[in-house]
Amino acid sequence: MLRSLSKNVPKTSRLTRRAGNQAATHVRAIHSAPPWRPASTLDEWVAKEARPISLRQLMFFSRSLTEARLLSSANYVRTELPTRLAHRIRDMQTLPYVVVTNPYISQVYEMYYKAFESFRRVREIKTLEDNEAFCKKMNQKLQEHLTVIPKLAMGVLECRDLMNPEHMDKFMNTMLRSRISRRVISEQHIALHEIFKSSKHVPDSKSPETEFIGDVFLKCNAKEVVTRCGEEVRALAAAAYGPSTMLPEIKVVGHLEATFPYILSHLEYIIGELLRNSVQAIVEKQKQCPSPPSTPPPIEVTICESPQHVIIRISDQGGGIPRDILPYIWSFSKGPRRHQRLENLHQVPKMAATLQELRVDEASHGGHTTHHGSRHVTSLSSLSNRPPNLRLGMGLPSSRVYAEYWAGSLELHSLEGYGVDAFLQISKLGNKNEQLTTRASMDAV
């Protein structure tokens, strides 16, 4: 009976009713959304452009620091954080639904939305008391978001068969670059706040503190960074492989006096990862050799200074990158060792702003060292927290993101059976803006 009745109903009427039901469902879904997530609010912030900044501009805020300049810096960060978060939230909304519902990606989405809601509600900062409260809020979020990168990395690995790998890598690069940008401007402003509080507006010219403006190291010396990272990497290898293991010498040649303004922890991360790879490759090649030489071949680091760039070449004789790995060295999602990387990432639940790993049992100790006796700290010592066999598959792609962030570059050339040459190019003048994706991939879902 029902079937016969349905046959008598005009087709257009059935289609109209079906469309009406779909529209009603859509309306119910919209109205059932949490009240603290109005789509129009996110749309308003996505419509805004992020305003990239250069190292030189970061230094400008800090010179002859006054209350007016400090508050100007605070209001720049106050508007930039929700803008940059909004674009990344919109990017996550455009992912396939099956990807967004991955537990790791979903957790990151929730964290970003809560941070966006928190920062967009901050009113104009007019007093030092307002700025104090804002800095406390940023510090809290910086700590809360230490879990973001491992969660993103595990989510990307788990979803790699659900989305085009190239699109997934583009998404991960955009998320990572944007995250670096937010932490840079947040940490720089917090550093300025601390300087102003301590009344060190014009520090003693003989003090090591004058080498820094906020978190920007004015005279970053490539030779010193390579030497320091090399010592840490060798100490790590000696602890991991045993004191009897012969380790390669790290020789540094070229323009040894070259200096440039840079965020020290960024450079230490890149150099540390490249040297780690070289030392490990040489040691493991020696172990596989039936009659290894008494002294392993050295790692040669050449520093070249030009009017606008400093180029650092790291050359090793560790046998080159395995053929099955080489096509995927810049990918976060592709490669043959997915399951091992997932297992290893579970052992590193937190990663600091510089992506240096903080193990759970080390978190209470801070994992920081100081340089030149200054108050400035880096994550360099946390290199020793990760044994060589805990491979995350993120070192090279993350290092490239860091290198490109200030308009530099990182390239690798592998000679199978011989070794690898890594070329790191750094903009020397500090006048290049952050290289970030300022717009969401789509302005509406």
C-alpha positions as MATLAB code, in Angstrom:
seq = 'MLRSLSKNVPKTSRLTRRAGNQAATHVRAIHSAPPWRPASTLDEWVAKEARPISLRQLMFFSRSLTEARLLSSANYVRTELPTRLAHRIRDMQTLPYVVVTNPYISQVYEMYYKAFESFRRVREIKTLEDNEAFCKKMNQKLQEHLTVIPKLAMGVLECRDLMNPEHMDKFMNTMLRSRISRRVISEQHIALHEIFKSSKHVPDSKSPETEFIGDVFLKCNAKEVVTRCGEEVRALAAAAYGPSTMLPEIKVVGHLEATFPYILSHLEYIIGELLRNSVQAIVEKQKQCPSPPSTPPPIEVTICESPQHVIIRISDQGGGIPRDILPYIWSFSKGPRRHQRLENLHQVPKMAATLQELRVDEASHGGHTTHHGSRHVTSLSSLSNRPPNLRLGMGLPSSRVYAEYWAGSLELHSLEGYGVDAFLQISKLGNKNEQLTTRASMDAV';
ca = [
       0.000    0.000    0.000;
       2.760    2.398    0.987;
       4.696    1.530   -2.145;
       1.702    2.270   -4.339;
       1.143    5.585   -2.607;
       4.753    6.549   -3.099;
       4.452    5.839   -6.772;
       1.650    8.376   -7.020;
       3.701   11.134   -5.381;
       5.304   13.350   -8.030;
       9.080   12.917   -8.279;
       9.650   16.629   -7.874;
       7.740   16.588   -4.589;
       9.901   13.763   -3.227;
      13.049   15.639   -4.228;
      11.747   18.814   -2.628;
      10.959   16.966    0.594;
      14.388   15.299    0.608;
      16.096   18.655    0.067;
      13.982   20.119    2.866;
      15.000   17.311    5.221;
      18.682   17.819    4.365;
      18.347   21.557    4.938;
      16.630   20.955    8.290;
      19.401   18.556    9.306;
      21.992   21.157    8.293;
      20.197   23.844   10.303;
      19.986   21.562   13.353;
      23.698   20.805   13.058;
      24.504   24.518   12.944;
      22.288   25.341   15.925;
      23.691   22.412   17.925;
      27.238   23.778   17.623;
      28.727   24.915   20.956;
      27.922   28.582   21.618;
      31.596   29.385   22.116;
      32.378   28.412   18.526;
      30.393   30.796   16.323;
      31.443   30.314   12.705;
      31.111   34.025   12.004;
      33.757   34.860   14.620;
      36.311   32.543   13.052;
      35.430   33.913    9.602;
      36.183   37.445   10.805;
      39.676   36.465   11.949;
      40.384   34.318    8.872;
      39.597   37.391    6.756;
      42.548   39.183    8.368;
      46.057   38.910    6.981;
      48.920   37.837    9.199;
      51.693   40.443    9.324;
      55.106   38.774    8.998;
      58.026   40.301   10.850;
      61.800   40.227   10.321;
      64.665   39.744   12.776;
      65.528   43.398   12.245;
      62.013   44.427   13.285;
      62.180   42.175   16.331;
      65.379   43.974   17.304;
      63.811   47.394   16.673;
      61.184   46.854   19.370;
      63.967   46.102   21.827;
      66.375   48.983   21.258;
      65.956   51.799   23.789;
      63.037   49.879   25.222;
      60.319   52.168   26.587;
      56.911   51.489   28.047;
      55.287   52.703   24.829;
      57.359   50.320   22.697;
      56.677   47.420   25.066;
      52.923   48.031   24.874;
      53.151   48.399   21.079;
      54.881   45.013   20.913;
      52.213   43.517   23.190;
      49.361   44.728   20.979;
      51.083   43.430   17.845;
      51.336   39.968   19.417;
      47.799   40.266   20.836;
      46.303   40.587   17.342;
      48.717   38.276   15.537;
      48.202   35.184   17.719;
      44.440   34.779   17.110;
      44.877   35.697   13.429;
      47.536   33.043   12.846;
      45.612   30.474   14.902;
      42.403   31.172   12.955;
      44.051   30.397    9.608;
      45.389   27.091   10.878;
      42.043   26.141   12.414;
      40.419   26.817    9.037;
      43.076   24.659    7.349;
      42.196   21.806    9.712;
      38.501   22.274    8.944;
      39.196   21.720    5.247;
      40.846   18.323    5.856;
      38.835   15.210    5.021;
      36.461   14.399    7.878;
      38.112   11.033    8.508;
      41.427   12.861    9.066;
      40.006   15.513   11.391;
      38.435   12.804   13.562;
      41.787   11.100   14.105;
      42.273   11.329   17.887;
      45.640   13.107   17.610;
      44.539   15.644   14.979;
      41.294   16.181   16.895;
      43.195   16.946   20.108;
      45.344   19.513   18.313;
      42.203   21.075   16.817;
      40.666   21.397   20.296;
      43.848   22.943   21.711;
      44.051   25.466   18.869;
      40.411   26.460   19.198;
      40.709   26.989   22.937;
      43.854   29.091   22.438;
      42.122   31.084   19.692;
      39.117   31.767   21.931;
      41.405   32.785   24.782;
      43.577   35.203   22.788;
      40.813   36.794   20.708;
      39.131   37.956   23.918;
      42.192   39.855   25.150;
      41.397   43.557   25.069;
      43.783   46.297   23.993;
      46.800   46.341   26.279;
      47.088   49.835   27.737;
      49.039   49.368   30.977;
      51.974   47.384   32.304;
      49.515   45.419   34.452;
      47.601   44.425   31.300;
      50.874   43.328   29.740;
      51.833   41.291   32.817;
      48.563   39.353   32.620;
      48.980   38.839   28.862;
      52.500   37.432   29.299;
      51.246   34.988   31.929;
      48.558   33.796   29.535;
      51.139   33.304   26.744;
      53.474   31.399   29.066;
      50.649   29.088   30.051;
      49.729   28.361   26.420;
      53.382   27.804   25.455;
      53.611   25.081   28.084;
      50.256   23.533   27.237;
      51.154   23.291   23.539;
      54.393   21.354   24.035;
      52.403   18.247   23.094;
      51.268   19.646   19.721;
      54.126   18.492   17.481;
      54.225   14.833   18.596;
      50.428   14.667   18.332;
      50.478   16.177   14.840;
      53.284   13.842   13.757;
      51.466   10.739   15.031;
      48.194   11.881   13.463;
      49.862   12.486   10.101;
      51.501    9.042   10.181;
      48.228    7.318   11.080;
      46.302    9.150    8.340;
      48.852    8.867    5.574;
      46.669    6.391    3.599;
      43.563    8.586    3.967;
      44.871   11.643    2.146;
      47.248   12.537   -0.681;
      50.775   12.357    0.851;
      51.847   15.594   -0.862;
      48.852   17.421    0.596;
      49.543   15.924    4.013;
      53.167   17.097    3.921;
      52.060   20.568    2.816;
      49.602   20.668    5.723;
      52.295   19.581    8.199;
      54.802   22.127    6.873;
      52.229   24.910    7.127;
      51.240   23.909   10.667;
      54.846   23.658   11.819;
      55.933   26.937   10.241;
      52.953   28.754   11.732;
      53.655   27.227   15.133;
      57.263   28.407   15.004;
      56.038   31.899   14.099;
      53.656   32.100   17.044;
      56.277   30.915   19.496;
      58.870   33.332   18.093;
      56.710   36.417   18.574;
      55.398   35.177   21.938;
      58.809   34.323   23.380;
      60.365   37.514   22.030;
      57.718   39.658   23.701;
      57.993   37.727   26.972;
      61.766   38.308   26.855;
      61.207   42.062   26.333;
      58.763   42.081   29.240;
      61.382   40.484   31.497;
      64.045   42.971   30.360;
      61.744   45.897   31.076;
      60.790   44.502   34.475;
      64.427   44.164   35.468;
      65.058   47.789   34.373;
      67.945   46.715   32.089;
      66.939   49.058   29.304;
      70.549   50.016   28.605;
      72.715   47.112   29.768;
      76.430   47.398   30.405;
      78.223   47.211   27.064;
      80.718   44.763   28.559;
      77.994   42.365   29.654;
      77.276   39.237   27.584;
      73.637   40.285   27.845;
      74.252   42.900   25.142;
      74.774   40.062   22.649;
      71.021   39.452   22.831;
      68.038   41.655   22.060;
      65.172   39.705   23.514;
      65.713   36.225   22.069;
      67.648   37.448   19.003;
      71.392   36.747   19.205;
      73.070   39.713   17.507;
      76.421   38.121   16.770;
      75.711   34.467   16.181;
      79.041   32.869   15.250;
      78.671   29.775   13.073;
      81.994   28.251   14.209;
      81.055   28.520   17.890;
      77.644   26.939   17.295;
      79.133   24.068   15.264;
      81.810   23.451   17.903;
      79.328   23.502   20.777;
      76.806   21.253   19.021;
      79.607   18.927   17.953;
      80.738   18.459   21.556;
      77.188   17.645   22.655;
      76.624   15.202   19.792;
      79.924   13.417   20.443;
      79.094   13.144   24.151;
      75.714   11.648   23.253;
      77.311    9.132   20.884;
      79.928    8.136   23.492;
      77.192    7.522   26.071;
      75.061    5.546   23.603;
      77.717    3.443   21.875;
      80.183    3.079   24.740;
      83.412    4.903   25.629;
      85.516    2.480   23.550;
      83.778    3.519   20.310;
      85.961    5.644   18.062;
      84.116    8.852   17.167;
      84.806   11.056   14.141;
      86.567   14.367   14.653;
      84.603   17.452   13.595;
      86.853   19.842   11.648;
      85.699   23.415   11.025;
      87.329   25.505    8.290;
      86.527   28.592    6.232;
      85.332   32.016    7.370;
      85.502   31.308   11.083;
      84.725   34.880   12.168;
      81.432   35.155   10.265;
      78.609   36.458   12.470;
      74.948   37.282   11.838;
      71.767   37.999   13.840;
      69.689   34.879   14.454;
      67.581   33.058   17.014;
      70.245   30.855   18.517;
      68.054   27.865   19.391;
      66.870   27.610   15.746;
      70.433   27.338   14.461;
      71.445   24.931   17.221;
      68.553   22.652   16.333;
      69.479   22.498   12.636;
      73.221   22.048   13.213;
      72.601   19.554   16.019;
      70.353   17.374   13.858;
      72.775   17.423   10.895;
      75.771   16.523   13.074;
      73.789   13.809   14.864;
      72.998   12.200   11.523;
      76.623   12.382   10.382;
      78.136   10.988   13.598;
      75.595    8.164   13.779;
      76.115    7.245   10.118;
      79.898    7.053   10.522;
      79.755    5.054   13.772;
      77.246    2.570   12.373;
      79.210    2.197    9.147;
      82.326    1.444   11.203;
      80.445   -1.247   13.129;
      79.423   -2.981    9.917;
      82.939   -2.912    8.499;
      84.882   -6.194    9.009;
      88.168   -4.330    9.461;
      87.409   -0.691   10.269;
      90.254    1.863   10.201;
      91.756    2.810   13.541;
      90.542    6.386   13.101;
      87.145    7.100   11.515;
      87.056    9.705    8.739;
      86.412   13.234   10.071;
      83.285   15.290    9.534;
      84.312   18.419    7.650;
      82.363   21.634    8.213;
      83.058   24.525    5.842;
      81.767   28.034    6.601;
      81.485   30.456    3.694;
      80.516   34.120    4.116;
      79.162   36.245    1.273;
      77.748   39.799    1.377;
      74.186   38.568    2.013;
      74.485   34.964    3.167;
      76.425   32.559    5.336;
      76.623   29.015    3.965;
      77.529   26.042    6.170;
      78.460   22.775    4.476;
      78.621   19.592    6.575;
      80.349   16.692    4.799;
      80.635   13.152    6.142;
      81.795    9.759    4.919;
      79.032    7.751    6.562;
      78.041    5.771    3.477;
      75.212    8.016    2.244;
      71.463    7.783    2.799;
      69.920    4.314    2.190;
      68.194    4.063   -1.161;
      64.823    3.130    0.379;
      64.901    6.236    2.602;
      66.315    8.854    0.200;
      63.054    9.728   -1.650;
      61.319   10.461    1.664;
      63.894   12.453    3.650;
      61.835   15.677    3.499;
      58.484   14.015    4.193;
      56.630   13.865    7.504;
      54.172   11.214    6.315;
      55.924    9.018    3.745;
      58.646    6.422    4.130;
      59.127    2.726    4.909;
      59.572    2.984    8.706;
      56.162    4.322    9.691;
      55.392    1.878   12.531;
      58.812    2.289   14.159;
      58.459    6.089   14.019;
      55.027    5.878   15.656;
      56.403    3.720   18.474;
      59.293    6.145   19.008;
      57.033    9.209   18.988;
      54.999    7.675   21.811;
      58.186    7.897   23.903;
      58.475   11.659   23.266;
      55.149   13.106   24.410;
      56.451   16.668   24.553;
      58.622   18.757   22.257;
      59.881   22.219   23.107;
      59.544   25.310   20.960;
      62.687   24.346   19.080;
      61.466   20.788   18.615;
      64.149   19.511   20.940;
      62.716   16.489   22.665;
      61.856   16.700   26.338;
      61.497   13.249   27.869;
      58.927   12.924   30.646;
      61.534   12.047   33.230;
      63.595   15.067   32.226;
      60.819   17.642   32.093;
      61.156   18.561   35.740;
      64.813   19.387   35.230;
      64.175   21.944   32.525;
      66.563   20.513   29.952;
      68.328   23.853   29.427;
      71.847   25.179   29.448;
      73.086   28.732   29.534;
      75.687   30.283   27.262;
      78.206   32.960   28.134;
      76.716   33.216   31.613;
      73.668   35.116   30.311;
      70.044   34.598   31.233;
      69.323   33.265   27.758;
      68.744   29.534   27.590;
      68.485   27.050   24.772;
      67.336   23.479   24.394;
      70.740   22.240   23.294;
      71.309   20.022   26.322;
      68.118   18.129   25.547;
      69.910   16.659   22.530;
      71.390   14.198   25.017;
      67.920   13.085   26.113;
      67.294   11.121   22.916;
      69.366    8.018   22.214;
      70.481    7.373   18.611;
      68.094    4.448   18.140;
      65.073    6.649   18.950;
      64.576    7.836   15.384;
      61.552   10.076   14.869;
      61.844   10.716   11.123;
      61.320   14.428   11.742;
      64.840   15.831   12.063;
      65.500   16.690    8.411;
      62.036   17.967    7.392;
      61.814   20.004   10.612;
      65.316   21.397   10.081;
      64.376   22.502    6.577;
      61.286   24.296    7.924;
      63.500   26.116   10.440;
      66.059   27.002    7.757;
      63.403   28.362    5.394;
      61.586   30.244    8.145;
      64.030   33.186    7.964;
      64.389   32.915    4.156;
      67.269   30.444    4.234;
      67.517   26.954    2.731;
      68.699   23.416    3.483;
      69.758   20.934    0.797;
      71.292   17.449    0.966;
      73.371   15.589   -1.607;
      73.934   11.886   -0.959;
      76.638    9.832   -2.633;
      75.631    6.205   -2.162;
      78.404    4.192   -0.580;
      80.407    7.293    0.356;
      78.632    9.999    2.349;
      76.423   13.076    2.492;
      76.951   16.800    1.925;
      74.460   19.090    3.665;
      74.258   22.762    2.641;
      72.651   25.224    5.053;
      72.200   28.781    3.745;
      71.355   31.578    6.180;
      70.326   35.143    5.388;
      73.068   37.258    6.962;
      71.402   40.678    7.235;
      68.310   39.831    9.293;
      66.095   41.840    6.936;
      64.031   38.952    5.571;
      60.487   38.474    6.819;
      59.219   35.236    8.305;
      58.324   32.845    5.513;
      54.857   31.698    6.513;
      51.559   30.819    4.942;
      49.636   33.964    5.777;
      46.312   32.769    4.406;
      44.228   29.703    5.096;
      44.046   27.316    2.137;
      40.326   28.106    1.909;
      38.376   31.053    3.269;
      35.232   29.025    3.871;
      34.265   25.423    4.456;
];
